[in-house]
Amino acid sequence: MTRPPAPTPAPATAPPREASPPGQANPPGQANPAPPADGRLRAIDAMRGLVMLLMTLDHVRGHFTYAAYALWHDASPLPTDPLNLDVTTPLFFTMRWVTHLCAPSFILLAGVSVHLWQQRHGTGRPVSARLATRGLMLAGLNMALGLHAPLSPDRVLILDVLWPIGVSMVLLAVAVHLPRGVAWVMALLLVAGHDALRGFMPDGETASFLWRLAFVKSYLDVPDVGGLHIIYPVLPWFGVMWLGYLCGGLADLDIGRRVRVLPRLGLGLLAAFVLLRLAGGYGDPSTFAVQDTAWRTAAAFFNVAKYPPSLQFLLVTLGIMWLLLAWFDSRCHLPHATPRGCPGWLVLPGSAPMFYYVAHLVVLRGLTPVLGRMPSPVPEAAFSAGGIAVFTVAVFAGLLPACAWVVHRRRKTRARRVTGVAHGPQAAHGGHGTRQGGGA
């Protein structure tokens, strides 16, 4: 289908929501809504925004849990492991489990966005250079944010979620050049086959170290360096990003087909999860068993391994993600969609996810110790389920204006760049509209 040329960007002085309002209704006779001026799919940004909200919930809970334990030790009202059915409650289990959607959703959508960026800017060196540069930047940012007590002999480097994202981008810079059939086989093997390697460890210090980086959650004492906490082994997550890149063609579909295909894909993944979970065989280190209460039985059914992500974990989380993405698609991009239908309060942080990620960590790392040192009853009120919910909303809402400013500045920069190109040598020969399908 021939796509209409990209609409003219809004003036630089326009606020972000006016530059390309989410879910803009399409003109009469147009099959799909006009793409936004900055080339982003609002449904993807909305899904990313939901990931940012859930991530904030998880990090507020984590910071508050450690602070509460430091104050009250075993008398803390917050369970240190909310997924442990022996110590948790239905509320805390659910509060932790829903945040499982964050990493697989964000990493898979990062792969989709690479496909969309490639559609606009071409294959070959441009996409590889962009991926390698961004990947190294994110890996370096993880080093900066994840290094604790750097001047102490007890220093620890935590390889958190930015680590697999960054390394996966560097690997994808090479993988995008593989034949598509080979790529599908290798990506599926990484995602669905790594469970067969659980328990395996090669001989030799170097080989076992590299194997842990690739496949095994570990804590290592590295001589003359300090502790190394590998939370996110790289290769299973690279498989997720690679699959996202290979599935990027779904975003090229007509919106009418997309909102039919994505729910079927999501339901298919969920059905596969249920079958594997009930079969009690391959795909997760734990076997489902009926518990002594109904809620524990339900929790045990969904309590699958994230570190590294088991096949069953990825089936259930990505199944839910595709369903949510289809819903956001229907709200933001269908012909009858309206600006109010697309959740702009999610689109904003989803349009500036890296800024939001760093900013919310700065806020939490500064705020949590202050709360812990305040007189009673402030810590008791804050370090509770209600306090976690309140502070999650406060941090998320408080960062929205800053996200709006970041998005607005980025659009002004792009508008100036487009204006410069329009007045360049090519303008004399006529321009060609570029595909505006999504944003990386």
GUVOPA-360511 format. One record per residue: residue in one letter; x, y, z of N, C-alpha, C in turn. Coordinates in steps of 0.2 Angstrom, whole numbers, padded with zeros to 4 digits, always signed. Example, Ala and Ser with C-alpha at 12.3 -4.5 7.8 and 13.67 -1.06 7.14 Angstrom:
BEGIN
A+0066-0028+0039+0062-0022+0039+0066-0016+0039
S+0064-0011+0035+0068-0005+0036+0064+0000+0039
//
This chain:
BEGIN
M+0004-0006+0000+0000+0000+0000+0004+0006+0000
T+0003+0011-0004+0007+0017-0005+0005+0021+0001
R+0010+0023+0005+0009+0027+0011+0009+0035+0009
P+0004+0039+0012+0004+0046+0011+0011+0049+0014
P+0013+0055+0011+0019+0058+0013+0018+0060+0020
A+0024+0061+0024+0024+0063+0031+0021+0070+0031
P+0017+0071+0036+0014+0078+0037+0019+0083+0039
T+0018+0089+0037+0023+0094+0039+0023+0095+0047
P+0030+0095+0050+0030+0096+0057+0027+0102+0059
A+0025+0102+0065+0022+0108+0068+0027+0113+0070
P+0025+0119+0070+0030+0124+0072+0034+0123+0078
A+0040+0125+0079+0044+0124+0084+0042+0126+0091
T+0037+0131+0091+0035+0134+0097+0029+0130+0099
A+0026+0125+0096+0020+0121+0098+0022+0116+0103
P+0018+0115+0108+0019+0110+0113+0019+0103+0111
P+0022+0099+0114+0022+0092+0112+0016+0089+0109
R+0011+0089+0113+0004+0086+0112+0001+0089+0105
E+0003+0095+0104+0000+0098+0098+0004+0096+0092
A+0010+0095+0092+0014+0093+0087+0012+0087+0083
S+0010+0082+0086+0007+0076+0083+0003+0073+0088
P-0003+0075+0089-0007+0072+0095-0008+0064+0094
P-0008+0061+0099-0009+0053+0099-0016+0052+0096
G-0016+0047+0092-0022+0044+0089-0026+0049+0085
Q-0022+0053+0081-0026+0058+0077-0030+0055+0072
A-0037+0057+0072-0041+0054+0067-0039+0055+0060
N-0040+0050+0056-0038+0051+0049-0043+0055+0045
P-0041+0058+0039-0045+0062+0035-0050+0057+0031
P-0056+0059+0029-0060+0055+0025-0057+0052+0019
G-0058+0045+0018-0056+0042+0013-0049+0039+0014
Q-0045+0041+0019-0039+0038+0021-0039+0032+0024
A-0036+0027+0022-0036+0020+0025-0034+0020+0032
N-0028+0023+0034-0025+0023+0040-0024+0030+0043
P-0024+0031+0049-0023+0038+0052-0016+0040+0050
A-0015+0047+0049-0009+0049+0046-0004+0048+0052
P+0002+0046+0050+0007+0045+0055+0009+0051+0058
P+0012+0051+0064+0014+0057+0068+0020+0060+0064
A+0021+0066+0066+0026+0070+0062+0033+0067+0064
D+0034+0064+0070+0041+0062+0072+0042+0055+0070
G+0037+0052+0066+0038+0045+0064+0038+0040+0069
R+0034+0041+0075+0034+0036+0080+0027+0033+0080
L+0026+0026+0082+0020+0023+0083+0018+0024+0090
R+0012+0028+0091+0010+0030+0097+0008+0023+0102
A+0006+0018+0099+0005+0012+0102+0011+0009+0106
I+0016+0009+0102+0023+0007+0105+0025+0011+0111
D+0024+0018+0110+0026+0023+0115+0022+0022+0121
A+0015+0021+0120+0011+0019+0126+0012+0013+0129
M+0014+0008+0126+0016+0002+0129+0023+0003+0133
R+0027+0006+0130+0033+0008+0134+0032+0012+0140
G+0027+0017+0139+0025+0021+0145+0022+0016+0151
L+0018+0011+0149+0016+0007+0154+0021+0003+0157
V+0026+0001+0153+0032-0002+0156+0036+0002+0161
M+0036+0009+0159+0040+0013+0164+0036+0014+0171
L+0029+0014+0170+0025+0014+0176+0026+0008+0180
L+0026+0002+0177+0027-0004+0181+0034-0005+0184
M+0039-0002+0180+0046-0002+0182+0046+0002+0188
T+0043+0008+0188+0043+0012+0194+0040+0009+0200
L+0035+0005+0199+0032+0001+0205+0037-0004+0208
D+0040-0007+0203+0045-0012+0205+0051-0009+0209
H+0053-0004+0207+0059-0001+0210+0057+0003+0216
V+0052+0006+0217+0049+0009+0223+0049+0003+0228
R+0046-0002+0226+0045-0008+0231+0052-0010+0233
G+0056-0011+0228+0063-0014+0230+0067-0009+0235
H+0067-0003+0233+0070+0002+0237+0067+0002+0244
F+0061+0003+0245+0057+0003+0251+0058-0003+0255
T+0059-0009+0252+0060-0015+0255+0066-0016+0259
Y+0072-0013+0255+0078-0013+0258+0079-0008+0264
A+0076-0003+0263+0076+0002+0268+0072+0000+0274
A+0066-0003+0273+0062-0006+0279+0066-0011+0283
Y+0069-0016+0279+0073-0021+0282+0079-0018+0286
A+0082-0013+0284+0088-0009+0288+0085-0006+0294
L+0079-0004+0294+0076-0001+0300+0073-0007+0305
W+0070-0012+0303+0066-0016+0307+0068-0024+0306
H+0073-0025+0302+0075-0032+0301+0070-0037+0300
D+0069-0042+0303+0064-0047+0302+0057-0045+0304
A+0057-0039+0307+0050-0037+0309+0047-0032+0303
S+0051-0032+0298+0049-0027+0292+0042-0030+0289
P+0038-0025+0288+0031-0027+0285+0031-0029+0278
L+0037-0027+0274+0038-0029+0267+0042-0035+0266
P+0039-0040+0263+0043-0046+0262+0049-0045+0257
T+0055-0048+0259+0061-0047+0255+0060-0051+0249
D+0056-0056+0248+0055-0060+0242+0048-0061+0241
P+0045-0056+0238+0037-0057+0237+0035-0062+0233
L+0040-0066+0229+0038-0071+0225+0038-0078+0229
N+0041-0078+0235+0041-0084+0239+0035-0085+0243
L+0031-0090+0241+0025-0091+0243+0024-0093+0251
D+0030-0094+0254+0030-0095+0261+0030-0089+0265
V+0032-0083+0262+0032-0077+0266+0028-0071+0263
T+0025-0072+0257+0022-0067+0254+0015-0067+0255
T+0011-0062+0252+0004-0061+0253+0001-0061+0246
P-0005-0062+0244-0008-0061+0237-0006-0054+0235
L-0007-0049+0239-0005-0042+0236+0002-0041+0234
F+0006-0043+0239+0014-0042+0237+0016-0046+0231
F+0013-0052+0231+0015-0057+0225+0012-0054+0219
T+0006-0051+0218+0004-0048+0212+0007-0042+0211
M+0009-0038+0216+0013-0031+0215+0020-0033+0212
R+0023-0038+0213+0029-0040+0210+0028-0043+0204
W+0023-0048+0203+0023-0052+0197+0021-0047+0191
V+0017-0042+0192+0015-0038+0186+0021-0035+0183
T+0026-0033+0187+0032-0030+0184+0036-0035+0180
H+0034-0041+0180+0038-0046+0176+0037-0043+0168
L+0032-0040+0167+0031-0038+0160+0036-0033+0157
C+0040-0030+0162+0044-0024+0160+0050-0026+0155
A+0054-0030+0158+0060-0032+0154+0058-0035+0147
P+0054-0040+0147+0053-0044+0140+0050-0039+0135
S+0045-0035+0138+0041-0030+0134+0046-0025+0131
F+0050-0022+0135+0054-0016+0133+0059-0019+0128
I+0062-0025+0129+0068-0027+0125+0065-0030+0118
L+0059-0033+0118+0056-0035+0112+0054-0029+0108
L+0051-0024+0111+0050-0018+0107+0056-0014+0105
A+0061-0015+0108+0067-0012+0106+0069-0015+0099
G+0068-0021+0099+0070-0025+0092+0065-0022+0087
V+0059-0022+0088+0054-0019+0084+0056-0012+0081
S+0058-0008+0086+0060-0001+0084+0066-0001+0079
V+0070-0006+0080+0076-0006+0076+0073-0007+0069
H+0069-0012+0068+0066-0013+0061+0063-0007+0058
L+0059-0003+0062+0056+0003+0060+0061+0008+0058
W+0066+0009+0062+0071+0014+0060+0074+0012+0054
Q+0076+0005+0053+0079+0003+0047+0075+0004+0041
Q+0068+0004+0042+0063+0005+0036+0064+0012+0034
R+0065+0017+0038+0066+0024+0036+0073+0026+0034
H+0078+0023+0037+0085+0025+0035+0089+0020+0031
G+0086+0014+0030+0090+0010+0026+0094+0005+0030
T+0096-0001+0026+0100-0006+0029+0107-0005+0029
G+0111-0009+0031+0119-0009+0030+0122-0005+0036
R+0127-0001+0034+0130+0003+0039+0126+0007+0044
P+0121+0011+0041+0118+0016+0046+0115+0012+0052
V+0111+0007+0051+0108+0003+0057+0113+0000+0061
S+0119-0003+0058+0124-0006+0062+0127-0001+0066
A+0129+0005+0063+0133+0010+0067+0128+0012+0073
R+0122+0014+0071+0118+0016+0077+0117+0011+0082
L+0116+0005+0081+0115+0000+0086+0121-0001+0090
A+0127-0001+0087+0133-0002+0091+0135+0004+0095
T+0133+0010+0093+0135+0016+0097+0130+0016+0103
R+0124+0015+0101+0119+0015+0107+0120+0009+0112
G+0122+0003+0109+0123-0002+0114+0129-0001+0118
L+0134+0002+0116+0140+0003+0120+0138+0009+0125
M+0134+0013+0123+0132+0019+0128+0128+0016+0133
L+0124+0011+0132+0119+0009+0137+0123+0004+0142
A+0128+0000+0139+0132-0004+0143+0136+0000+0148
G+0139+0006+0145+0143+0010+0149+0139+0014+0154
L+0133+0015+0153+0128+0018+0158+0127+0013+0163
N+0126+0007+0162+0125+0002+0167+0131+0002+0172
M+0137+0002+0169+0143+0002+0173+0143+0008+0178
A+0141+0014+0175+0140+0020+0180+0135+0019+0185
L+0129+0017+0183+0123+0017+0188+0124+0011+0192
G+0127+0005+0190+0127-0001+0194+0133-0002+0198
L+0138+0003+0198+0144+0002+0202+0143+0005+0209
H+0143+0001+0214+0141+0003+0221+0148+0003+0225
A+0149+0008+0229+0155+0009+0233+0161+0008+0229
P+0162+0012+0224+0168+0011+0219+0175+0012+0223
L+0175+0016+0228+0182+0017+0231+0183+0012+0237
S+0178+0008+0238+0179+0003+0243+0181-0004+0241
P+0185-0008+0245+0187-0014+0243+0181-0019+0242
D+0175-0017+0245+0169-0021+0244+0165-0019+0239
R+0168-0015+0234+0163-0013+0228+0160-0018+0224
V+0154-0017+0222+0151-0022+0218+0148-0019+0212
L+0149-0022+0206+0146-0020+0200+0140-0024+0198
I+0134-0021+0197+0128-0025+0196+0126-0024+0189
L+0126-0030+0185+0124-0030+0178+0116-0031+0178
D+0113-0025+0178+0106-0024+0178+0103-0024+0171
V+0097-0022+0170+0093-0023+0164+0097-0019+0158
L+0100-0013+0159+0103-0010+0154+0109-0014+0151
W+0112-0018+0155+0117-0022+0152+0115-0027+0146
P+0110-0031+0147+0108-0035+0141+0105-0031+0136
I+0102-0025+0137+0100-0021+0132+0106-0019+0127
G+0111-0016+0131+0116-0013+0127+0120-0018+0123
V+0122-0024+0127+0126-0029+0123+0121-0032+0118
S+0115-0033+0119+0111-0036+0113+0111-0031+0107
M+0111-0025+0108+0111-0020+0103+0118-0021+0099
V+0123-0022+0102+0129-0023+0099+0129-0029+0095
L+0126-0035+0098+0126-0041+0094+0121-0040+0088
L+0116-0037+0089+0111-0036+0084+0114-0032+0078
A+0119-0027+0079+0122-0024+0074+0125-0029+0069
V+0127-0034+0071+0130-0040+0067+0124-0044+0064
A+0119-0046+0068+0114-0051+0067+0109-0048+0061
V+0109-0041+0061+0104-0039+0055+0106-0041+0048
H+0113-0043+0048+0115-0044+0041+0115-0052+0039
L+0112-0056+0044+0111-0063+0043+0105-0064+0038
P+0105-0069+0034+0099-0071+0030+0093-0072+0035
R+0088-0070+0033+0082-0070+0037+0080-0077+0040
G+0081-0082+0036+0079-0089+0038+0084-0091+0044
V+0090-0090+0043+0095-0092+0048+0094-0088+0054
A+0092-0081+0054+0091-0077+0059+0085-0080+0064
W+0080-0082+0060+0074-0085+0064+0076-0091+0068
V+0080-0095+0065+0082-0102+0068+0086-0100+0074
M+0091-0096+0073+0095-0094+0079+0092-0090+0085
A+0087-0086+0083+0084-0082+0088+0079-0087+0092
L+0076-0091+0089+0071-0096+0092+0075-0101+0096
L+0081-0103+0094+0085-0107+0098+0087-0104+0105
L+0089-0097+0104+0091-0094+0110+0085-0093+0115
V+0079-0091+0112+0074-0090+0117+0071-0097+0120
A+0070-0102+0115+0067-0108+0117+0071-0114+0119
G+0078-0113+0117+0082-0118+0118+0087-0118+0124
H+0088-0112+0127+0092-0111+0132+0090-0114+0139
D+0084-0116+0140+0082-0120+0146+0085-0127+0146
A+0087-0129+0140+0090-0136+0140+0097-0136+0143
L+0100-0130+0143+0107-0129+0146+0107-0128+0153
R+0101-0127+0157+0102-0126+0164+0105-0132+0167
G+0110-0130+0172+0114-0134+0176+0120-0136+0172
F+0121-0134+0166+0128-0135+0163+0133-0130+0164
M+0139-0132+0165+0144-0127+0167+0151-0129+0164
P+0154-0126+0159+0160-0128+0156+0166-0128+0161
D+0171-0132+0159+0177-0132+0164+0181-0126+0162
G+0185-0124+0166+0190-0119+0165+0187-0112+0168
E+0191-0108+0171+0189-0102+0174+0186-0097+0169
T+0190-0096+0163+0188-0091+0158+0181-0093+0155
A+0181-0100+0153+0175-0102+0150+0169-0102+0154
S+0170-0104+0161+0164-0103+0165+0162-0096+0167
F+0167-0091+0167+0165-0084+0168+0161-0082+0162
L+0163-0083+0156+0159-0081+0150+0152-0085+0149
W+0152-0091+0151+0146-0094+0151+0141-0091+0156
R+0143-0089+0162+0139-0086+0167+0136-0079+0164
L+0141-0075+0161+0139-0069+0158+0133-0070+0153
A+0134-0076+0149+0129-0077+0144+0122-0080+0146
F+0123-0085+0151+0117-0089+0153+0115-0090+0160
V+0119-0088+0165+0118-0090+0172+0118-0084+0176
K+0112-0083+0180+0112-0078+0185+0117-0080+0191
S+0122-0075+0192+0128-0077+0197+0130-0071+0201
Y+0134-0073+0206+0138-0068+0210+0145-0070+0210
L+0149-0066+0208+0156-0068+0207+0161-0063+0211
D+0166-0066+0214+0171-0062+0217+0177-0062+0212
V+0178-0056+0209+0183-0055+0204+0189-0052+0207
P+0195-0055+0207+0201-0053+0211+0203-0046+0208
D+0205-0042+0213+0207-0035+0211+0202-0030+0208
V+0196-0033+0207+0190-0029+0204+0184-0028+0209
G+0182-0034+0213+0177-0033+0217+0171-0038+0215
G+0165-0037+0218+0160-0042+0217+0157-0040+0210
L+0154-0045+0207+0151-0044+0200+0144-0048+0201
H+0139-0045+0201+0132-0048+0201+0129-0048+0195
I+0128-0054+0192+0125-0054+0185+0118-0056+0186
I+0114-0051+0186+0107-0052+0186+0103-0054+0180
Y+0106-0051+0174+0103-0052+0168+0108-0055+0163
P+0109-0062+0163+0113-0065+0158+0111-0063+0151
V+0115-0062+0146+0114-0058+0140+0110-0062+0135
L+0112-0068+0133+0110-0072+0127+0103-0073+0127
P+0099-0075+0132+0092-0076+0131+0088-0070+0130
W+0091-0064+0133+0088-0058+0132+0089-0055+0125
F+0095-0057+0122+0097-0055+0115+0092-0059+0110
G+0091-0065+0112+0086-0068+0108+0079-0065+0108
V+0077-0062+0113+0071-0058+0114+0071-0052+0109
M+0076-0048+0110+0077-0042+0105+0077-0044+0098
W+0081-0050+0096+0082-0052+0090+0075-0054+0087
L+0071-0058+0091+0064-0059+0089+0060-0053+0088
G+0061-0048+0092+0057-0042+0091+0059-0039+0084
Y+0065-0039+0082+0067-0036+0076+0064-0040+0070
L+0064-0047+0071+0061-0051+0066+0054-0050+0065
C+0051-0049+0071+0043-0047+0071+0041-0040+0069
G+0046-0036+0067+0045-0029+0066+0040-0028+0060
G+0040-0033+0056+0036-0032+0050+0028-0032+0052
L+0026-0034+0058+0020-0034+0060+0017-0026+0061
A+0022-0022+0062+0021-0015+0063+0020-0012+0056
D+0022-0015+0050+0021-0013+0044+0014-0014+0041
L+0010-0019+0044+0004-0021+0042-0001-0015+0042
D-0006-0015+0038-0012-0011+0039-0015-0011+0046
I-0017-0005+0049-0019-0005+0055-0025-0010+0056
G-0029-0011+0052-0035-0016+0052-0033-0023+0053
R-0027-0025+0049-0025-0031+0050-0021-0032+0056
R-0017-0027+0058-0013-0027+0064-0018-0029+0071
V-0023-0025+0071-0027-0026+0077-0031-0033+0077
R-0031-0037+0071-0033-0043+0071-0027-0048+0073
V-0021-0047+0070-0016-0052+0071-0013-0052+0078
L-0012-0046+0080-0008-0046+0087-0012-0049+0092
P-0019-0049+0093-0022-0052+0098-0022-0060+0097
R-0022-0062+0091-0021-0069+0090-0014-0072+0092
L-0009-0068+0090-0002-0069+0092-0002-0070+0100
G-0005-0065+0103-0004-0065+0111-0008-0071+0114
L-0014-0072+0111-0018-0078+0114-0014-0085+0112
G-0011-0085+0107-0007-0091+0105-0001-0092+0110
L+0002-0087+0112+0008-0088+0116+0005-0090+0123
L+0000-0087+0125-0003-0088+0132-0006-0096+0132
A-0009-0098+0126-0011-0105+0126-0005-0110+0127
A+0001-0108+0123+0007-0112+0124+0009-0112+0131
F+0009-0106+0134+0011-0106+0141+0007-0111+0145
V+0000-0111+0145-0004-0115+0149-0002-0122+0147
L-0002-0124+0141+0000-0131+0140+0006-0133+0142
L+0012-0129+0142+0018-0131+0144+0018-0132+0152
R+0014-0127+0155+0014-0127+0162+0010-0133+0165
L+0005-0134+0162+0001-0140+0164+0005-0147+0163
A+0008-0147+0158+0012-0153+0156+0018-0155+0161
G+0020-0149+0164+0025-0150+0169+0032-0153+0167
G+0033-0151+0160+0039-0153+0157+0044-0147+0156
Y+0046-0147+0149+0051-0142+0147+0048-0135+0148
G+0053-0130+0149+0052-0123+0149+0052-0119+0155
D+0053-0122+0161+0054-0119+0167+0057-0123+0172
P+0062-0121+0176+0065-0125+0181+0060-0128+0187
S+0054-0124+0188+0050-0126+0193+0044-0130+0189
T+0041-0135+0193+0035-0139+0191+0029-0137+0194
F+0024-0135+0191+0018-0133+0194+0015-0139+0198
A+0013-0137+0205+0009-0141+0209+0004-0138+0213
V-0002-0141+0214-0007-0138+0218-0005-0137+0225
Q-0007-0131+0227-0005-0129+0234-0011-0130+0239
D-0010-0128+0245-0015-0129+0251-0021-0124+0250
T-0020-0118+0247-0025-0113+0246-0026-0111+0239
A-0031-0108+0237-0033-0107+0230-0028-0101+0227
W-0027-0096+0231-0022-0091+0229-0015-0093+0228
R-0013-0098+0233-0006-0101+0232-0006-0105+0226
T-0011-0109+0224-0011-0113+0218-0011-0108+0212
A-0014-0103+0212-0014-0098+0206-0007-0095+0206
A-0004-0093+0211+0002-0090+0211+0007-0095+0209
A+0007-0101+0211+0012-0106+0209+0012-0107+0202
F+0006-0107+0199+0005-0108+0192+0009-0103+0188
F+0008-0096+0190+0012-0091+0186+0019-0089+0189
N+0021-0093+0194+0027-0091+0197+0033-0095+0193
V+0035-0092+0187+0040-0094+0183+0046-0090+0183
A+0052-0093+0181+0058-0090+0182+0060-0084+0177
K+0063-0079+0180+0064-0073+0176+0072-0073+0175
Y+0076-0076+0179+0083-0074+0179+0087-0081+0178
P+0089-0083+0172+0087-0080+0166+0080-0082+0164
P+0077-0078+0159+0070-0079+0157+0068-0086+0154
S+0064-0090+0158+0063-0097+0155+0058-0096+0149
L+0057-0101+0145+0053-0101+0139+0046-0099+0142
Q+0044-0103+0147+0037-0101+0150+0036-0094+0152
F+0041-0091+0155+0041-0084+0157+0040-0080+0151
L+0043-0081+0146+0043-0077+0140+0036-0078+0136
L+0033-0084+0137+0027-0085+0133+0021-0081+0137
V+0021-0081+0143+0016-0078+0147+0017-0070+0147
T+0023-0068+0148+0024-0061+0148+0023-0057+0141
L+0026-0061+0136+0025-0058+0129+0018-0059+0126
G+0015-0064+0128+0008-0065+0126+0004-0059+0129
I+0004-0057+0135+0001-0052+0138+0003-0045+0134
M+0009-0045+0133+0012-0038+0130+0008-0037+0123
W+0008-0043+0119+0005-0042+0112-0003-0040+0113
L-0006-0043+0118-0013-0041+0119-0014-0034+0121
L-0009-0031+0125-0009-0024+0127-0008-0020+0121
L-0003-0022+0117-0001-0018+0112-0006-0017+0106
A-0010-0023+0106-0016-0022+0101-0021-0018+0104
W-0022-0018+0110-0027-0013+0113-0025-0006+0112
F-0018-0004+0114-0016+0002+0112-0016+0004+0105
D-0015+0000+0101-0016+0001+0093-0023+0003+0092
S-0028+0000+0094-0035+0001+0093-0036+0008+0096
R-0033+0010+0101-0035+0017+0104-0031+0022+0101
C-0025+0021+0098-0021+0026+0095-0021+0027+0088
H-0023+0022+0084-0021+0022+0077-0027+0020+0072
L-0033+0017+0075-0038+0015+0071-0042+0022+0068
P-0045+0021+0062-0048+0027+0060-0053+0031+0064
H-0056+0027+0069-0061+0030+0073-0057+0033+0080
A-0051+0032+0080-0047+0034+0086-0047+0041+0087
T-0047+0044+0093-0047+0051+0095-0041+0052+0099
P-0039+0059+0099-0033+0061+0103-0035+0059+0111
R-0041+0059+0113-0042+0057+0120-0042+0050+0121
G-0043+0046+0116-0043+0039+0117-0036+0036+0118
C-0031+0039+0115-0024+0037+0116-0021+0040+0123
P-0018+0036+0127-0016+0038+0134-0010+0042+0133
G-0011+0049+0133-0005+0053+0132+0000+0053+0138
W-0003+0051+0144+0001+0051+0150+0005+0045+0150
L+0004+0040+0146+0009+0034+0145+0013+0036+0139
V+0011+0039+0134+0015+0040+0128+0021+0045+0129
L+0020+0050+0134+0025+0054+0136+0031+0051+0138
P+0031+0047+0144+0037+0043+0146+0039+0038+0142
G+0035+0035+0138+0037+0030+0133+0040+0033+0127
S+0040+0040+0126+0043+0043+0121+0050+0045+0123
A+0051+0045+0129+0058+0047+0132+0060+0042+0137
P+0060+0035+0136+0061+0030+0141+0068+0031+0144
M+0073+0032+0141+0080+0032+0144+0081+0038+0149
F+0078+0044+0147+0078+0050+0152+0074+0048+0158
Y+0068+0045+0157+0064+0043+0163+0067+0038+0167
Y+0071+0033+0164+0074+0028+0168+0079+0031+0172
V+0084+0035+0170+0089+0038+0174+0086+0043+0179
A+0081+0047+0177+0078+0052+0182+0075+0048+0188
H+0071+0043+0186+0067+0040+0192+0072+0036+0197
L+0078+0034+0194+0083+0031+0199+0086+0036+0203
V+0087+0042+0200+0090+0047+0204+0085+0049+0210
V+0079+0050+0208+0074+0052+0213+0074+0047+0218
L+0073+0040+0217+0072+0035+0222+0078+0034+0226
R+0084+0035+0223+0090+0034+0227+0091+0040+0232
G+0089+0046+0230+0089+0052+0234+0084+0052+0240
L+0078+0049+0238+0072+0050+0242+0072+0045+0247
T+0073+0038+0246+0072+0033+0250+0076+0034+0257
P+0083+0036+0257+0086+0036+0263+0083+0042+0268
V+0081+0047+0264+0078+0053+0268+0071+0050+0272
L+0067+0046+0268+0061+0044+0272+0063+0039+0278
G+0068+0035+0277+0071+0031+0282+0073+0034+0288
R+0076+0041+0287+0078+0044+0293+0073+0049+0296
M+0067+0049+0294+0062+0054+0296+0059+0051+0302
P+0057+0055+0307+0054+0052+0313+0047+0049+0312
S+0045+0044+0316+0039+0041+0316+0033+0046+0316
P+0028+0044+0312+0026+0038+0309+0027+0038+0301
V+0032+0043+0299+0033+0043+0292+0036+0037+0289
P+0041+0034+0292+0043+0027+0289+0038+0022+0289
E+0034+0021+0294+0029+0016+0295+0024+0017+0289
A+0022+0023+0288+0017+0025+0283+0020+0024+0276
A+0026+0026+0275+0029+0025+0268+0031+0018+0266
F+0034+0014+0271+0036+0008+0269+0031+0003+0271
S+0026+0003+0266+0020-0001+0267+0017-0002+0260
A+0012-0006+0259+0009-0007+0252+0006-0001+0250
G+0003+0003+0254+0000+0009+0252+0005+0014+0251
G+0010+0014+0255+0015+0019+0253+0019+0018+0247
I+0020+0012+0245+0023+0010+0239+0019+0012+0233
A+0012+0011+0233+0007+0014+0228+0007+0021+0227
V+0007+0025+0233+0007+0032+0233+0013+0035+0230
F+0019+0032+0232+0025+0035+0230+0027+0033+0222
T+0024+0027+0220+0025+0026+0213+0021+0031+0209
V+0015+0032+0211+0011+0037+0207+0014+0044+0207
A+0017+0046+0213+0020+0053+0214+0026+0053+0210
V+0030+0048+0210+0036+0049+0205+0035+0049+0198
F+0030+0044+0196+0028+0044+0189+0025+0051+0187
A+0020+0053+0190+0017+0059+0188+0022+0065+0189
G+0026+0065+0194+0031+0071+0195+0036+0071+0189
L+0037+0066+0186+0042+0066+0180+0039+0067+0173
L+0032+0067+0173+0029+0068+0166+0031+0075+0163
P+0031+0081+0167+0033+0087+0164+0040+0087+0162
A+0044+0084+0165+0051+0084+0162+0051+0080+0156
C+0048+0074+0156+0047+0070+0150+0044+0074+0144
A+0039+0078+0145+0036+0082+0140+0041+0087+0138
W+0045+0090+0142+0051+0095+0140+0056+0091+0135
V+0058+0085+0137+0063+0082+0133+0060+0080+0126
V+0054+0078+0126+0051+0076+0120+0050+0083+0115
H+0048+0088+0119+0047+0094+0115+0054+0097+0112
R+0059+0096+0116+0066+0098+0113+0068+0094+0108
R+0067+0088+0108+0069+0083+0103+0065+0085+0096
R+0058+0086+0097+0055+0088+0091+0057+0094+0088
K+0059+0099+0092+0061+0106+0089+0068+0104+0086
T+0072+0100+0088+0078+0099+0085+0077+0095+0078
R+0073+0090+0078+0071+0087+0072+0068+0092+0067
A+0064+0096+0069+0060+0101+0065+0066+0105+0062
R+0071+0108+0066+0076+0112+0063+0080+0108+0058
R+0081+0101+0059+0085+0097+0055+0081+0096+0048
V+0075+0095+0048+0071+0094+0042+0070+0101+0038
T+0070+0106+0042+0070+0113+0038+0076+0114+0035
G+0082+0112+0038+0088+0113+0035+0089+0108+0029
V+0087+0102+0029+0087+0098+0023+0082+0101+0018
A+0077+0103+0019+0072+0106+0014+0075+0112+0011
H+0079+0115+0014+0083+0121+0010+0089+0119+0008
G+0091+0113+0008+0097+0111+0005+0097+0109-0002
P+0103+0107-0005+0103+0105-0012+0098+0101-0015
Q+0095+0096-0011+0090+0091-0014+0084+0095-0015
A+0082+0100-0011+0076+0104-0012+0075+0106-0019
A+0080+0108-0022+0079+0110-0029+0077+0105-0034
H+0078+0098-0032+0076+0093-0037+0070+0089-0034
G+0067+0092-0029+0061+0088-0026+0063+0083-0021
G+0059+0082-0016+0060+0078-0011+0056+0072-0011
H+0058+0067-0008+0054+0060-0007+0052+0059+0000
G+0046+0058+0001+0043+0057+0008+0046+0050+0010
T+0048+0050+0017+0051+0044+0020+0045+0041+0024
R+0046+0034+0024+0041+0030+0028+0041+0032+0035
Q+0035+0033+0038+0034+0036+0045+0030+0030+0049
G+0034+0025+0050+0030+0019+0054+0031+0019+0061
G+0036+0021+0064+0038+0020+0071+0044+0023+0073
G+0046+0023+0079+0052+0026+0081+0056+0022+0085
A+0063+0022+0084+0068+0018+0088+0069+0021+0094
//
